[in-house]
Amino acid sequence: MYAINRKYLLLKMALLACVAYGAVHVALTAAGGATDADNAAMQGDGLQQQLPSAEMLLRGESQEAGRMLAALEDDSQAEAGLQLSLGGGAPPETTRTVAAAAARQAAAQQAKLSPITTKKPLTVREKVKEITQCLDRPMVPKTQQRGDYWVLYNYVRADRRHHCYESITYTTHADYSFLDNLVPLLERWQGPISIALHAPGTDFEYTIESIAYLRECTTPLVKEFVTFHVYFSTKHVPKEVPKHDALFQEPYNCSQPPPYLNVSSENMYKAQKKLLYPVNVGRNVARESAQTNYVLPSDIELYPSPNIIEKFLDLIAQNTGPLLSKNPKVFPLHIFEVSANQSVPETKTQLKEMLANGLAVPFHKKLCPGCHGVPKSKEWQSANESNGLHVFHVGKRNGRFLIKPSNTSCENDICTRLQGN
């Protein structure tokens, strides 16, 4: 708008210059006719010298005014195009304030027409991360004394690392004679396992050979998911304990039978020295070394239901009902035994059929039924299989009622029982 007003101002100036030029020309002509011949002859040459200078000046100003008008015309066309692209077209008398308001209105209209961006929903693991606010734990090999025992933490590490919210760690313990259970357990679990192995004296060598066989000669899942810790009494230290990075320098001969197969307990160092099995040391070492926030402490001979990791994390991500409680929570799982010649059931429906046929019984029913009794166990067995995993019952511990540590333990008197398949 400023450029258009400037155009009309210069146009007026050009017109005034033309009028001034005509007035001077007329005045000079009239003055020449009024004088006598001598004065005309004497002044003629001077006047002729002045007139061309005046004409050139006025003509120069006129030409300059013309060039400026041409330039203003170009500016006017450019501004008109700019106004057209902005939806303007305001007349020359429109002020800059009005033009700015029009521009703001156009921008607001454009914003209304722009698509609304929606926030991407969180995944299950992102929700678990947000709920737990957990921190990742390093997996560093180290040797520490724990009471009367030396512990080689993270002695043989899994290749895969996990964020604290990413999975659940199955924590367990054993000596090398029980390692035939590891592969079937891992095939059902399909997640990280932290296992503490008791290996005093000469049992240490067979333990290391068993680990090598499992990593090199069985499923790749062992290398991917299983971290081995080794511990032994300070009074029964092996003759040689290699550093963690000096293990497995040579490929293992997989044509040989597994070192843990058909082991006679009488031939083990532990039996010969009449050593007690330090079960709680193994449990605690495995649990404390887990990378994940959630752990399933269990025995190596107990096989979990398939796909339980995904179902449990989905339950945590829902964060409803009893899960909203700020108190620490544990989630006990039912344990059952099946006959040696029977396959482990895949679903709760299959389990109920085996219970009805006597092919499965509650864990240690004949040995110590009170050791594994849990509230609402009959109701749980009667309930039909459900989709996914959800809370079946919330119990409060009273008096001396305890839950066996090998399954789980209750903190702050809150125990949550799960229902699922």
N, C-alpha and C positions, 0 to 999 in steps of 0.2 A: 504494500500500500504506500509505503514511503517513496518507493521508486516512481510510482505513477504520479504522485503529487509533485515530485521534482520535475517530471516531464512537462507538466503544464506551466510551471514557473519559468522554465527555460524558454518555452514557446513564447510566453509573454515578453520575455527579454528580447528575443529575436525580432518580434514584431516592433518593439520600441526602437530597436536599432535601425530597422528599415525606415521607420518614420523619421528618425533623426537624420538619416542620410538624405532623404528627399528634401527636408527643410533646409539643410546646409546648402544643397545644390541650388535650390531656388534663390536663396539669399545671396549667394555669390554671383549668380547670373544677373540679378537685379542691380547689384552694386556696380558691376562692370559697365552697364548702360548709362548710369547717372554721372559719371566723371567726364572731364574733357579729354581730348585726343591725346594730349601730352601725358596726362596722368595715366591714361589707359595704356599708352605705349610703354611708359616707365614701369607700370605695375603689372603689365600683362605677363611678362616673363616670370615674375615672382609668383603671380597667381597661378600660372600654369604649373609652376613647380610645387605649389602647396596643394592644389586640387588633386593631382594624382596621389599624393601621400594620404590625403583624407579619404579618397575613394578606396584606396588599397586597405586602409585601416578598417573602414566600415564593411567593405566586402569581406575582409578576413574574418571580422567578427561574425558576419552573416554566414560564411562558410563553416566556421567553428560551431555556430549554433546549429547548422544543418547536420554536421557530423554528430553532435551531441543528441539531436533529435532522433537520428538513425540508431544511435546506440541505445537510447531510451526505448525505442520501438522494439529492439531485440530483447531488452530487459523486460519490457512489458509482456512480450509474447512468452518468455520463459516463465515469468511469474504467473501468467495466466494458466500455463500448462501445469505448474505446481499446484495451483489452487484447484484445477480440474481433477488432478490425481488424488487430492485430499477431499474431494467432494465439496470444494469451496464454491468459487464463482462469485465471490462477494464484489459488490460495486466499489469504485475507487474511494467513495466517501466512507466506507466501512473502516472502523478503527482497528488497530492491532489487538486491542483487548477482545474485541468480538471475534477476531480470527483465532486467537489463542483458545477462547472458549469453544469455538467450533472444532478445533483440533482435539481438545480434551473430550468433547462429546463423541467424536469419531473413534477415538481410542477406546472409550468406554464401551461403545457399541461393538467394536472388534473383540474386546475381551469377553463380552457376552456370547459372541458367536464361537469363541475358541472352545475346543473339547475339554471337559472336566477330567483331570487325571485322578484316578483312584489309587489308594495305597495297596500295594501287593500284600495279600494275606500271609501271615507267618506260617512256616512249616512246623511240623510236630517238634522237631529238634530245636528250632528257634524259640518255640514256646517253652520247652523244657529249660533252655538256657536262661530265658527271662524269669522263669519261676524260681529256679534253684539259685541263680546268681553265683554259681560255683566257679572255681578257678582251676585251670589245668594243672596237672601234677607232672613233674619231670620223671623220666624213667632212667635213673642214673645208677650204674653199678657201684656198690659200696660194700665194705666189710665192717660189721659192727658187732659188739658183744651185747647179748640180750640175756641178762641173768647168768645162768651157767652154760650158755650156748653161744657159739660163734654163728653168725648169720651172713651168708653171701647174698645180699639183696640184688635182684635183677641180674643174676649171674649169667643166665642165657635169656636174652630179650627177644620178644616178638618183633617181627619186621614192621608191623603196622602200629602206628600211634593213634590214640583216640583223644578227642576233646572230652572234658569232664561230663558234658551233657549229651554226648553222642551215642552212648550205649550203656550196657550194664556189664559189670565184670563178675564172672563166676569165680569165686575164691574158694580154694580147696587145699587139701594136704594129703600126703601119702608117703610111703617109701617106694622104692623102685619096683617091688613085687606087685604093686597095684596099678602099674602104668598101662596094662592092657585095657583098662577102662577109658583111657584118655581119648582115643579116636572116636569110639561111638558116642561119648559125651559131647565131643566137639562137633560132630556131624549134626547133632540135634540142636546144640546151643548156637553155633554160627556167630560167635562173638568172642570178645577178649576173655582169657582165662589166666588167673594168677594162681600158681600152684607152688606150695612150699614142700620140699622133699627132705625127709630125715635121712642123713647119710653119714653115720659115724664110721670111723675106722675104714676097713676094706669095702664096706658098702658104698663108699664114695665112688670108687672106680666103676662099679657096675651101674651106679646111678648116672654117671656121665656118659657111659656107653649107651644106656637106655635112651637118654635124651638125644644123642646123636642118631640112633636108629629111628626114633620117632620123627625127627626133623628131615632126615635124608631118605628114608625108605617107606614112609606112609603117606598120608594126605598132605598136600601143601598147606592145608589149614593150620597145621601145627606151627610151621614157621611164621605164618601170618598172624596168628592170634595168641599163642601160648608163651607166657613168660615164666621161667623157672627160677625159683629161689632155693638155696640149699642151706641146711643148718645141721650142726652136730655139737655134741657136748665138748666143753673145754677139756675134759679128761679123756676124750676119745677122738682126737684130731687125726685126720688122715695123714699118711706119710708125706704125700705130695698134693698140694692144692694149687693148680695152675691159675694164673690171672685170667680174668674173663676174656680178654682179647687174644689169649694164647690157645683157646680151645678150638677144636675141630680144624686143625691145620691140614689134615689129610682127609680125603673122601672116605666115607664109611663103606665097608663091604656089606652090601645089602643081601648078599647070598647067604649070609649066616643067619641063624634064627635070632629072634629078638632076645636080648639079655634078660628081659623081665618075664619071659614065657616059662611056665612050669617051674617056678622057683620054689624050692623047699625052704620053709621058714627056719628049719633047724640049721641050715647051712649059712644063714645070714649072720653077719657080725653082731647085730643087735641081739639075736637069740643066744648066740654063744656067750656073750658077755652079760646076758640076763638084764638087758636095759629096758626100762619102761619106755613106751612110745609117748613122747611129749606132744600130745594132740593139741593142746591150747597154744603152745608156741607156734606150731604150724599154722593154725587158724589165724592167729593175730598177724604173723608175718605176711601171709597171703592177702589178708584184708587191708592191712596198712599200705601195701604196695600197689593197690589198685589205682588205675588212672582215672576211673569214672566216679561220679558222685554217688551213683547207685550200685550196690553190690549184692550178689546172691551167695551168702556163705553156705556151703553145702559139702557133702562128702563126694568123693570122686566116683563112687558106685551109684549115685543117684542121678537119674537122667531127667532133665526138665522137659516140659511140653514144647513141641516145635513152635517156633515163631513167637516165643513169649517175650523176647526183647522188644519187638515192635509193638506188641499189644500193651505191654506195661508202659512204655514211653507215651503211647497214645492216651492211656489212662491218666498219666501225670499231666499231660498237656491239656486235658479237659478241665482240670483244676476246679472241680465242683464238689459239693457235699462235704464229707469228712475231710477231703483233701485240703479244704480251706483252713483247717485248724493250724495254728501256729506251733503246736506242740510237735516234737519229733515223732515220727511214725515209722513203724515196721510193717511189713506185709508178709505174714506167714502163708506158706503154701502147704497143701495136703501132700502127704507122702504115702505111697502104697508099695507093696511088694507083689511081684508076679512070679509064677512058677518058672523054673529055669528053662523049661522046654517051650515057653510061650514068648511071643514077641511083645515088646513094650507097646502099650496102646498109644495111638496118636491123638485121640480126642477123649473128652469126658464121656461121650456116648459109648464108645468102645470100652472104657474103663467100667462103666456101670454094668455092662453086660458081663464082663469078667468077674466083677464082684458078685453078681447074682449067680454065676456058675461056679464060684469058688476058685477061680483061676487067679484071683487077686484078693489081697487082704490088706487092711490098714497096716502101716509100718510097725513092726515089732509087736503085733497083736498078741502073739503067743509068748513072747519073751518078756515084754514090759509094757502092757497096754496103757498104764497110767502115765508112762514117760512121754507119750506122744498124744495124749488126749487133748483135744482142743474144743472150745465152745462151739455149739451149733454144727458139729461135724455130721450128725445124722441128717440134719436139714440140708446141709450142703450136698451130701450124697444123693438125696432125694430130688433136689432141684435139677431141672433139665439144663442141658448145655446152652450157653448163651453166646451171642456174637461179641467177640472182643473180651475185654476184661473189665470188671467193675467191682466195687466194694460190696461184699455180701454181708458182713457183720463187723461191728466195732465192739470190742470187749475191753473191760477194765479189770486190771489185776487186783485181786483181793487177798489179803493175808499172805500165806506162804505159797500161793499158786505160782508156779514157774513154768517157763517153756525151755525145753532142752536147748543149750547153746549151739549144738550142731545144726539146728534148723534155723533159729534166729533168736533174737532177744528183744524184750520190750523196754523202751525208754520212756520215762515219765508216765508209766502205767497205761500207755495207749498201744493197743495192738489192733491191726486192721486185717481182716480175713478177706481173701479175694475169691471171687466167683468167676469162672470162665471155663474154657475147654482145655 
